[in-house]
């Protein structure tokens, strides 16, 4: 089951709660009943450097060598 971040509206505390992707987002903390709101989190993967883009995998054109 995925883990989602929820923020307590009153205190600002952040919680990690597990729930099914099919379930509606929580509006209250399941244990304490405090009002919560789902917040977005940064993805756990970041692509940095060369080799991750379409232009990185194309062969470089040679500047004069032979051909036509």
C-alpha positions as CSV (number, residue, x, y, z in Angstrom):
1,X,0.0,0.0,0.0
2,X,1.3,3.5,-0.8
3,X,2.3,5.9,1.9
4,X,0.9,9.5,1.8
5,X,1.8,12.6,3.7
6,X,-0.9,14.4,5.7
7,X,-0.6,17.6,7.6
8,X,-2.5,18.4,10.8
9,X,-4.4,21.6,10.0
10,X,-4.3,22.8,13.6
11,X,-0.7,22.0,14.7
12,X,1.1,21.8,11.3
13,X,2.5,18.3,12.2
14,X,3.2,16.0,9.2
15,X,2.1,12.4,9.3
16,X,2.8,9.4,7.0
17,X,-0.3,7.3,6.6
18,X,-0.8,4.2,4.5
19,X,-4.0,3.8,2.5
20,X,-5.1,2.2,-0.7
21,X,-4.9,4.2,-3.9
22,X,-8.7,3.6,-4.4
23,X,-9.6,5.2,-1.0
24,X,-10.6,8.8,-0.6
25,X,-8.1,11.0,1.1
26,X,-8.5,11.2,4.9
27,X,-10.1,14.4,6.3
28,X,-9.4,13.3,9.9
29,X,-6.5,11.4,11.4
30,X,-7.6,7.7,11.8
31,X,-6.3,7.4,15.4
32,X,-6.6,10.9,16.9
33,X,-9.5,12.4,14.9
34,X,-7.6,15.6,14.3
35,X,-8.4,17.4,11.0
36,X,-5.8,16.6,8.3
37,X,-5.1,17.5,4.7
38,X,-3.0,15.5,2.2
39,X,0.1,17.3,1.0
40,X,2.3,16.7,-2.0
41,X,5.7,15.2,-1.6
42,X,8.8,15.3,-3.8
43,X,9.3,12.2,-5.8
44,X,11.9,9.8,-4.5
45,X,13.9,9.8,-7.7
46,X,15.7,12.6,-9.5
47,X,17.4,12.3,-12.9
48,X,20.6,14.4,-13.1
49,X,23.4,14.5,-15.5
50,X,23.6,13.3,-19.1
51,X,22.0,10.2,-20.5
52,X,18.4,10.7,-19.4
53,X,17.1,12.7,-22.4
54,X,16.3,11.8,-26.0
55,X,19.0,14.1,-27.3
56,X,21.6,12.4,-25.2
57,X,21.2,9.0,-26.9
58,X,21.4,10.2,-30.5
59,X,24.6,9.7,-32.3
60,X,26.6,12.9,-32.8
61,X,26.9,14.2,-36.3
62,X,30.4,14.3,-37.7
63,X,31.5,17.6,-39.2
64,X,33.2,16.6,-42.3
65,X,34.4,13.2,-43.0
66,X,33.0,11.4,-45.9
67,X,29.8,10.6,-47.4
68,X,28.1,12.0,-50.3
